[in-house]
């Protein structure tokens, strides 16, 4: 291959030519730039050297830096320090102003908060006082209303109890013929009667009825009735005839006396021959005739088997007789008197037996009613104990139709029967025959609570126990101790303290008053004055 076509040789010749060629503009520029950079580096080196020299001055160094082109005048250390000082001054002023403003704002906010807090406290205090006053006023009003309601309820209950007792023991209002009775407003309202009661008109007498009949007749009939009514009687006519005969001499005085005296029943006298004969009473009195002596009454000899006469028995009775006709004696040797049918004693015995039978029927009916009402009361109390006992009963007892009102109505019947029976027992046991005088309302309440308190305002357990115990007492009275329906279970021990209750089979203790019964241990069988058997609660 020819040499002149060798690329490497051509490159070498090109390099030699470039080495000896004159410099280009780029080279000149590069040399100038390089010189400038060397000069700047020298200046910087001088500045650096000055900075390390012992006589260093900041102002001179800043001017050398500015002149050397290291930084602009506003970038010198002095300018930066001045700028920093100015900025710091501005920041200090701003901070001081901000602190002052913050302080003022804080003071203003604090004052506002204090004013708001003070206002809020004042408002809260006022609101609290207003609310407290409202509460106090409401509470005071509520207490006053409650007190008034309680007073009214107690008054209503008292009125109901008084009315119940008044109805139980009140005597019927009796208005006689042609009478007018004025009832007190309270009595009229309680009994549902008008305030004025007029009695029935008295029936006309015979004369008044006859006068009314005559007044309705014509005048002729009235005149005839008057002549007939006031015509002389037969005695008057006889007297007029006797006067006329005597005046005319046709009737002597002796004949007139005999006629007049002969109208009377004759009497038996002793004649001249000693035999009885009949004479006119006037003749017997005029002649002094002797009356025939009356026959002595026959005497019944009441002798006993021992020959002792016993006289006549008490009125209304006869002596019981032995087969031989003598008076029958008892084991003590006393004569036995028995009532005879139709006599007064027999009639009294029949009346007493009838009354006892009726009383037993009435007592049985009342006692069964008491047991029924106790069961009805227990059912209502168990169904709603809150409103029928305790505070609920005390508050709602006077509201008609409420459960407590219904329970109190049943209790009125129960308590009235209990009180009446206790009062009756005391009267029967009284030595004066029941003269106990007027029983006060408080005494009547105490009598009603002899067998246990029946106030519905008691607690439920105690009230229920008292009802069940009273039911057990009445069941013992009606059916006998331990007989009849099962007894109610009580939550307390009915045995007396220090021992067990006496067995039901022990003999009843006869008592004559509730005080004697209360002194016996609970559960003791007792015999009441009317013969009934009961048990001490």
TAMOLIN-V679487 format. One record per residue. PSI is psi in whole degrees, -180 to 180 (* if undefined). NEAR is the number of other ideal C-beta (glycine too) atoms within 12 Angstrom. Layout:
((PSI,NEAR) (PSI,NEAR))
//
This chain:
((143,7) (151,6) (-37,11) (-8,9) (11,9) (121,12) (-38,12) (-38,11) (-37,15) (-35,14) (-38,12) (-46,14) (-34,16) (-36,14) (-39,13) (-37,12) (-38,12) (-30,14) (-33,11) (10,10) (153,11) (152,10) (150,14) (174,11) (-36,10) (-40,10) (-42,14) (-43,13) (-41,13) (-41,14) (-38,15) (-44,15) (-40,14) (-40,14) (-43,14) (-42,15) (-37,15) (-37,14) (-43,16) (-42,19) (-36,17) (-42,15) (-42,21) (-38,22) (-38,17) (-41,21) (-44,28) (-41,18) (-39,16) (-37,23) (-27,22) (0,12) (155,14) (-27,8) (31,11) (136,17) (130,15) (-44,19) (-41,18) (-41,21) (-38,27) (-42,28) (-40,20) (-39,27) (-40,29) (-45,22) (-33,19) (-4,25) (18,18) (-34,24) (165,21) (163,14) (-37,19) (-3,15) (7,17) (165,25) (-39,26) (-47,22) (-42,22) (-42,20) (-43,17) (-42,19) (-42,18) (-40,15) (-43,14) (-46,15) (-42,16) (-40,16) (-46,14) (-41,15) (-39,16) (-44,15) (-44,15) (-42,15) (-43,16) (-44,15) (-41,15) (-42,16) (-41,16) (-44,14) (-42,16) (-43,16) (-45,15) (-44,14) (-42,16) (-43,16) (-45,15) (-45,14) (-41,16) (-43,16) (-41,15) (-44,15) (-41,16) (-45,15) (-43,15) (-43,15) (-43,16) (-44,15) (-42,16) (-43,16) (-42,15) (-44,14) (-42,16) (-42,16) (-44,15) (-43,14) (-43,15) (-43,16) (-43,15) (-45,14) (-42,15) (-40,16) (-41,14) (-44,15) (-46,14) (-44,15) (-43,15) (-43,15) (-43,14) (-44,15) (-42,15) (-43,16) (-43,14) (-43,14) (-43,16) (-44,18) (-43,15) (-42,14) (-44,21) (-43,22) (-44,16) (-41,18) (-43,30) (-40,20) (-44,16) (-44,25) (-42,31) (-42,20) (-40,18) (-45,27) (-43,31) (-43,22) (-39,23) (-46,30) (-39,29) (-40,23) (-34,19) (-43,23) (1,18) (141,17) (149,10) (146,11) (118,23) (128,12) (118,19) (177,14) (134,13) (24,13) (156,16) (126,17) (132,20) (118,16) (144,21) (149,15) (-42,13) (-41,14) (-42,22) (-42,17) (-41,15) (-35,20) (-8,20) (33,12) (158,21) (160,17) (-23,18) (126,16) (127,20) (131,17) (167,15) (153,13) (140,13) (141,11) (151,10) (142,14) (168,10) (-40,10) (-41,11) (-43,14) (-42,13) (-39,17) (-40,17) (-39,13) (-44,15) (-39,20) (-23,14) (-3,13) (168,16) (163,11) (-37,12) (-45,10) (-39,15) (-42,18) (-42,14) (-39,15) (-40,20) (-41,16) (-42,12) (-37,13) (-41,15) (19,11) (151,12) (146,14) (171,12) (-39,10) (-40,12) (-39,13) (-43,13) (-39,18) (-43,17) (-40,15) (-43,19) (-37,22) (-42,15) (-42,14) (-41,18) (-41,20) (-32,12) (-3,11) (4,10) (-13,13) (118,20) (168,14) (-39,13) (-42,15) (-39,16) (-40,22) (-44,21) (-38,19) (-46,22) (-46,21) (-27,22) (-14,20) (-16,15) (161,18) (137,13) (158,20) (156,24) (122,21) (170,26) (121,20) (179,17) (-27,11) (6,8) (0,10) (153,12) (142,21) (160,21) (138,20) (156,27) (147,24) (-40,23) (-43,22) (-43,23) (-40,26) (-37,17) (-39,15) (-10,18) (34,11) (150,23) (129,19) (146,19) (129,19) (143,10) (149,9) (140,8) (138,6) (148,6) (148,6) (130,10) (123,16) (118,16) (87,25) (143,22) (176,25) (-20,18) (3,14) (4,12) (127,16) (138,16) (4,27) (-163,16) (145,17) (176,24) (148,19) (135,14) (1,20) (164,23) (159,25) (136,29) (141,23) (147,23) (167,16) (-29,8) (4,11) (-7,15) (162,22) (133,31) (136,26) (154,22) (-174,14) (-18,7) (-8,7) (9,14) (145,16) (147,29) (118,24) (135,26) (144,21) (146,23) (147,20) (129,14) (-14,12) (169,19) (-41,16) (-42,21) (-44,20) (-40,17) (-42,17) (-44,19) (-42,18) (-41,14) (-42,15) (-40,14) (-43,14) (-41,14) (-40,17) (-45,14) (-41,14) (-40,20) (-41,19) (-44,14) (-43,18) (-41,26) (-43,19) (-45,16) (-42,26) (-39,32) (-37,23) (-41,22) (-46,36) (-42,34) (-45,23) (-32,32) (-45,38) (-41,24) (-39,25) (-45,39) (-40,32) (-41,20) (-37,32) (-44,38) (-35,21) (-34,17) (74,23) (-27,27) (-42,21) (-7,28) (-8,40) (167,38) (-145,26) (-39,21) (-42,27) (-36,36) (-35,31) (-43,29) (3,30) (-24,38) (3,28) (118,22) (137,15) (-8,13) (158,25) (-40,30) (-37,38) (-43,28) (-42,28) (-43,44) (-35,40) (-41,29) (-39,32) (-32,44) (-44,31) (-44,31) (-50,41) (-37,40) (-43,32) (-41,36) (-48,41) (-40,35) (-42,28) (-42,34) (-42,35) (-40,32) (-40,27) (-42,34) (-39,34) (-41,24) (-32,25) (-6,25) (134,17) (-23,12) (13,11) (34,10) (10,16) (77,11) (-9,22) (-174,12) (130,10) (126,23) (167,13) (-42,18) (-43,13) (-37,20) (-39,28) (-39,25) (-40,22) (-39,30) (-25,35) (11,25) (-40,32) (16,37) (141,33) (138,25) (30,42) (123,29) (-12,43) (-1,29) (168,27) (154,23) (-50,28) (-46,18) (-41,24) (-44,35) (-42,33) (-43,28) (-39,38) (-45,44) (-40,33) (-42,32) (-38,41) (-42,39) (-40,35) (-45,42) (-36,39) (-38,30) (-38,35) (-43,38) (-45,27) (-10,25) (151,20) (126,30) (-1,20) (167,16) (-153,18) (157,18) (150,12) (157,24) (143,24) (137,14) (154,25) (-3,16) (165,17) (122,15) (-3,26) (145,17) (157,17) (137,12) (8,9) (176,13) (161,16) (147,24) (147,23) (153,15) (-23,21) (-4,11) (152,21) (136,14) (148,25) (125,22) (129,21) (154,30) (-4,21) (159,26) (-30,33) (-41,16) (-38,21) (-39,32) (-23,20) (-10,16) (156,26) (151,23) (136,29) (-6,32) (132,33) (132,31) (154,36) (118,28) (165,31) (-28,24) (7,23) (-10,18) (154,31) (131,28) (-170,38) (139,39) (126,35) (*,35))
//
